[in-house]
Every structure is written in structure tokens, then in C-alpha cells.
């Protein structure tokens, strides 16, 4: 039995004793979703995801345009008191568990104003305007070329300690597209919408890989000896996943990864596990959470305020909160999806409000802190539900990802 698996076995037994037993798991989902590439010597040279959507900007344009129209119709057709009550609850949820409640409220209030302003937007005209001057066409063409160079299907390359650090080409495409948009659009709301679409499309396309990397981490944790990889290859796959998370300015961190390639990823992974363990124990001691059942390194099912929920151990509720985020409410299966949809529409609407750019930036960062990293990490949650044969819950989590490029 290799060292990595011994660590996982001890970890699994300790989690089982402390947090309860999760269902038996199968690796059929791994075989369906991932391909392990090996050289002639049997060494792993890459882990690839098998399902990858063909890139076009159209899926997101269709989705966000339809979402805007549906929300505007909902606002116009609903009773005003009903709409007001939902927005009150929306703001309360954004402010809840904040360490800086005044700051959170100020940000949430602007998001609410943005949502209330949506009926004043001429959606068809706005989307017709942003497709002028070939700004989006040029962006789509350049990003397609960059994605071919990037090979988005590769979720891990254990042979190259700087594989992902060098792959900054898509960010350069976004920068060029944003600069091009500034030169072509004089109308500020149209420029804001075009810029939002450019950034969001890029992020959602790249998110496919990040989502699957977290799914891969679930399988590495639970099926390490069954994947047909040596201990060294497994360790380096871990390292490659975490190397991909080094920012473009993280040259020092890139050096640390390269200098400790065999253990870099495992060190990062077990740091996440330890933090998660401490969060669950602390919540239990404080009486804020009971009956925990650990799903994997990143998620735990528990009862909180009398409600059965799935807690996210990797992300706090938002940037101004030290409380664990909630990934799913079993009694309110659409709550997270609806909340994320409102946040996304609120972000679109910010560009149509007459507010200073610095306020818009602050509010956007606040809104994104609720869901961007959270839904990427939910790849591990999808991996858990699929590996336990819970297709219904797998689809529920995938639905709330609201990413038209995600293929499952």
C-alpha cells in the first residue's frame, strides 16, 4: 500500500468516525468523464476531460438575453408587494452572516437597485448594439484560436510543473477585446454590457476545466488505488491541479511548485482538508451545525437552523463573511440557483445604472464573491453525487451552476 493511499485511508477513517458515514461510491463517473493519457513507459502524461463544448459566444448571449427578458416579464407581471418581498429576502440573505454588515448592506442595496431598474432596459436594442462594429465577432475568433493552443480538455499535466502558469494567452485575448470595445462604443451602457459579456464568456469557458479539476480531486481522494496510476503520478496530478490555480503574478509560487513538484499538490490538498475538518468541528462545538455527514474534502451535509443543507468547506458565504457558504438547501432545491441568477442579472444591470465606476467595481466584486469560486468548487460535489449513484442531486447541482458551456 503506497504512502498516499495510507494517508487517504487514515483520513477516511477519521472523517467517518467524526462526521458520519457517506454512501458507498463507484468510479463509473470517472471512467465516463476522464481519460488518462500515458506514454510508452506507462507514465501519465495528461488527464483529460472527455466532454468539452465547442466554443461559440452564442450560448451565453442567448442565455443572458432570455434570462433578462424573463426576469423583466416576472417583475412586470407580479404584484409589487410580492416583488418587493422577494428583493427584501434577497438583500437580507446577502447581508446575513456578514462581519461588516453595513458595508454588505450598501453593496446589496445597489444590486437591488440594479434589479429594480431592469424593466427600463430595451433588451433587444442593447444586444443588437453590442453586436455592432464586430467587437464580439473579433473576440470570438481570437478566443477560438487561443483555446486551440490551450487545449482546454487537459485538466492536469503531471510532466510539466509550469504547464498552466504559461497558459495566459486567453487573458491577453480578453484584454485586447476590452480595449477594442472601448474604442468602438461611445455609449457607456452598451460598452458596459459588451465588456461584461466578454469577461463572463471567457470565465465560463475556462470554468469547464476548473469545475472538472475539482471533480477529479474527489476521485483522487476516494479512488486513488483504482485509477491505474502510480503513486508518483497521482502526486504529480495533484500538483498540476493546484499549479493551475497560481495567478499570473505568482512567479514565486510557481517556483515553489516546480521545486517541490512531487508533494506540492498533496500539501495544498491536505491543507484544505484540515481547514474543512476544523470548520466542521468548530460549528459542532458552537451548536450551529449538527448531524454532519462528510461527502468529501470540500463538502459536508448537516442540519443548520433546523434545515438539512450542504455546506461548502472551501468558500465562505461571501467576501465580507467568515461563515461557511451553503451549496444546497434540501427543503428549498431552487434557492441557490435563483439567488445566483439574481446576482448575475444584477451584475448585468449595474452597467445601466448612472453610478461611478469605482462603486460598480466594488459591488461587482461583492456579488461575485457569493458564487463564482463556489460553483467551480461544486465540481467536487457533482463528483460525489455521481459516484454515489444520486443522479437527481448531480443534476440539481449542475443546474445551479448556470454555465451554458458546462457539459455533463
N, C-alpha and C positions, 0 to 999 in steps of 0.2 A: 504494500500500500504506500503510495507516494506521499510526500510531506504535505502537498497542497490539499489532497483529499483528506488526510488525517485532520488538518485544521478545519475543513468543512464538516467532517463528521462530529468533531468535538463541538463546533459551533452549532450544528443542527440539534445535537442532544441538549445543549444548554438552552437553546431557544425553546425547544419542545417542553423542557421542564419549567421554564419561567413563564412562557406565554401561551401554552396550549398547543395542540397538535393540528396541523393543517392536513387536508386530504392527500391521499396517495397521488403521485404525479407520473405523467408519461412524457416521453420526449418525442412523440409523434409530431408535435408542432414544430420542434426544432428541425426535424428532417424535412418538413414541408416548406419551411421558410428560409433555411440557411444551407449554403453549400461550402464545405471545407475544401480548399484547393491545396494540393500537395505537390512537391517536386518529385523527381525520380528517386531521391533518397528517402522519401516518405515524410519529409519535413513540411509543416504547414507554412504556406506562403501567403495565404489570404483566407479570410472568412467573408463570404458574400451573401447578400440577401437575394433571394430568387425573384421576388416580386418588386418591380420598380415601375412606376407610371411613366409613360412617355411625356416629356415636358412640353407644355403649351401654357401660355398665360391665360387662355380662355377659361379653364375650370374655375379659377379664383374669381375672375371678372363676373362670370355667371352666378357664382355662389353669393358674392357680396352684394351684387346688384339685386338679386332676388330677395336676399335677407333684408336689405334696406326697404324694398317695396312692401314686403310682408309686415315688417315692423311698423312702417308708416300706416298701412291699412289697419293694423291692430290698434294703433293709437287713435286713429280717426273713428273707428267703429266702436271702440269700447267706451263704457261710461267713464267720465272724467275722474270720478272718485275711485273707480277700480284701477285706472292707470296710475293715479296718484298713490294709491295704497301699495301697488307693486314697486313703484320707484322709492317709496319710503322704506320698504323692506330691503330693496337693493342697496340703498345708501347705508342702512343700518348694518347690513352684512359686511359692507366694505369697511366700516368703521370698527366693527366688533373685534375684540381681542387686540386692538392696536395699543402699542406702547406710547404712541404720540397721537392721541385721539383727535386733538384739534387740527393737526396737520392732515391726518387721514380724512377728516370731515371736509376740509377745504378742497382737497383733491376730489373726493366723492361728489361734492356739490357741483363741481364743474362738469364731471361726467354726466350727472343728472341733467344739467342744463343742455348739454350736447344732445342727449336722447330726446329731450322735450323739443329741441329745435329741428329734429329730423323731418317732420311734416313740411317744413319750409323749403326743403331741398327738392329741386327738379332732378330726379334721379336719372332719367333718360338723357336729359341735356348734359348733365355733369359727366356721364360716362361717354357720351358722344364727344364731348370736348377733350377729354384726356386721350382719346384715340386719334386726335389730330397731330400733325407735324411729325408723325412716325416715331414718336418718343417710345411708346410701348413696343412697337414693332422692332425697333433697333435693340431695345433691351432684351426682348425675347430671342432675337437672333444671336446676340452676343452671349447670353446666358446658355443657350443651347450649345454653342461652341465650347464654352468653359466647362460645362457638365460632361462633355465628351472627353475632355482632357482629365477631368477629376475622377471619373469612374465612380459615380455615387453608389454603385452596388457594393463596393468594398466597405465593410463595416470594421474590419481590423486587418492590419498588415504587420504580423509579428516579426518580419525580417528587416523593417526599416524604422528606426527609432525617431525619425523626423518626417515620416510619410505625410501626416496630416498637417504638421506645422508649416510645411512648404506649400500646402494647397490653399493659398489665399486668393486665388485667381477670381473666384466668384465675387468676393468683396470689392475687387477692383472694378468688376462689371457694374455693380450697384453704384459705386462712386461716380463712374462715368455717366451712367444713366441719370442719376440725380442732377449732376451738373448740366447735362443736356436739357433736362426738363426745365431747369431754372432759366436757361437761355430762350426756351421756346414758349413758355407760358407766362404771360404777364398778369393773368387773373390769379390772385392768391389762393382762393378756394380750389380752383382747378389744379394749380400747382401742388397744393397740399394733398389733394386726392391722388394725383399721379404719383407723387413721392411715396404716399402711404402704400399704394398698390405695388410699386417697385420693391420696396423694402419687404413688405409682407410676402409677396410671391417668392422672393429669394429665400426668406427664412423658412417658409413652409416646405419648399422643395428640399432644402438641406435637412430639414427636420425629419424627413423619412429615415435618414441614416441614424440620426441621434436616437429616434424612437426605437429602431431595431437594435441599436447597440445596447440599450437598457434591457430589451427583451433577451438579448444574448447573455447579458450579465446574470439574468435569472437562471438560464440554462447552465451557465458555467458554475453557478453556485450549487445547483441541485443535481447536475448530471455529469460532473467533471470526469469521472472514470468511464463514462459510457459514450463519450463523444469521439473516440478514436484518435485522440491527440496525446502526445507525450506530456509529462509534467512541465517540461521546459516550454513547449509550445503553448500550453494553457497559460502559463505565467506571462508569456510574451503577448498573448492575445489580450489578457487583462491590461497589460501595459499599453498596448496600441489603442484600446478603447479610451483610456484615460489621457493618453498623449493627444488624442483628437480634441480634447477639451482645453488644451493650452491656448490661450489667446495669442493674437498676432504680435503682441508686445511682450510675450512671456519667453524671451530668449533664455533667460537664466533657468527657468523651469524646464525648458526644452533640453538644456544641457544636463540638468539633474535626471531627467528621464533617460537620456542616452547613456549616462554614466552608470545607471542602476537599472538597466532595461529588464533584467530577469525578475526583479522584485518591485519595480516602480508601481505597477498596476495593482498588485496584491496589497501593497502598503496603503494605497489610496482606497481600495475597496474595503479593507478591514477597518479603516478609519471611519468610513460611512456606517459600517455595521455597528461599531462601538457607539457612535453618536446615537444611532437609532435605538440601540438597547437602553442607553441612558435615558432617552426621551420617554420610552415606554415605562420604564421603572419609576421615573420621576412623576409621570402622570398618574401611575397607580398609587404612589405614596401620597400624592396630593388629593387623591379621591376624584380627580376629574375624568378618569377613564377606568373602565372595569372590563373583566372577561376578555382580555386580549388574546387574539389568535394570530400569530406571526405568519404572514404569507411568504415573505422573502426579505431580503436585505433592506428593501425600501418601503414596505407597506405592512400595516397591521390592521386587522379588524378588531373593533372594540365597541363597547357601549359608552356613549358620551351624552350626558344630559338626558339619559333615558332612551337614546336613539342609537340604533345599530348603524355604524359608519365604518368607512375605510379611511384610515389616517395615513398621510404622506410623511414618512420619516426623514425625507431628504430636503423638503421645502417647507418653509414657514407659510402661514396664510398669505402674507404679503410682506413687502419691504419694511413696513413700519410695525411689524408684529413679530414676537418671539414664540408664538403659538404654532403648533403643527398645523399644516394645511389639511383640509378634508378632501379626499379624492372622490368619495361617493357616499350618498345617503340612501340606504336600502329602502326606507319608507318614502323617499322623495326621489325616485330614479332620474328625473329630468332636471333636478335643481342645479347641478353643476353645469350641465350643458346650457341651460337657459342663462345662468349667470355669466358664463363665458361669452355667449352670443351677445348679450347686452354690453359687456365690456368692449367687445370687438366693434360693435356698431357705434358705441360711444366714442371710440378712438377715431373712427371714420368721421363722425360728426364734428369732432374737435376742429378739423380743418375748415369748417364752415362758420365757426364762431369768431367774432371780432375780438380775439384775445391776444396778448403779446406772445411771441414765440417761446420765451423762456417759461411762461406758465403752461403753455401747451406741452412743452417737453417734460416738465415736472409731472403733469397729470398723465401723460402717456407712459412714463416710467412706472408710476404708481399702478396704473391699470395693468400693465404687462406683468408686474410682479405677482399678480394673482394667478396667472395661468400659463405663461409661456414656458418656463422651465418645468412647471408641474406636469403639463401634458406630454412633454418629451419623456419625462421620467416614468410616465404611466405605461411606457412600453414594457417595463418590468411587471406591471400589474396585468397587462394583456397576456404576457408570457405565463404568469401564474394561473390565470383562469383557463387559458387554453390547455396548459399541461395537466390541469385537474379535470378536464372534460366539461367545464362550465361554459358552453358556447354562448348562452344567453348573456352572461356577465361580460364575456370577452367582447361581444358586440356592443354592449352598453358603454363600456369604457372607450371603445374605438369611436362610437358615435359622438361622445362628448369631446373628442379631440378636434373636431371641426376643421379638419385638414383635407381638402379635396384631392391632395396628391398622395395620401396615405393608402396603400394597397394592402388589404388583409384578407 
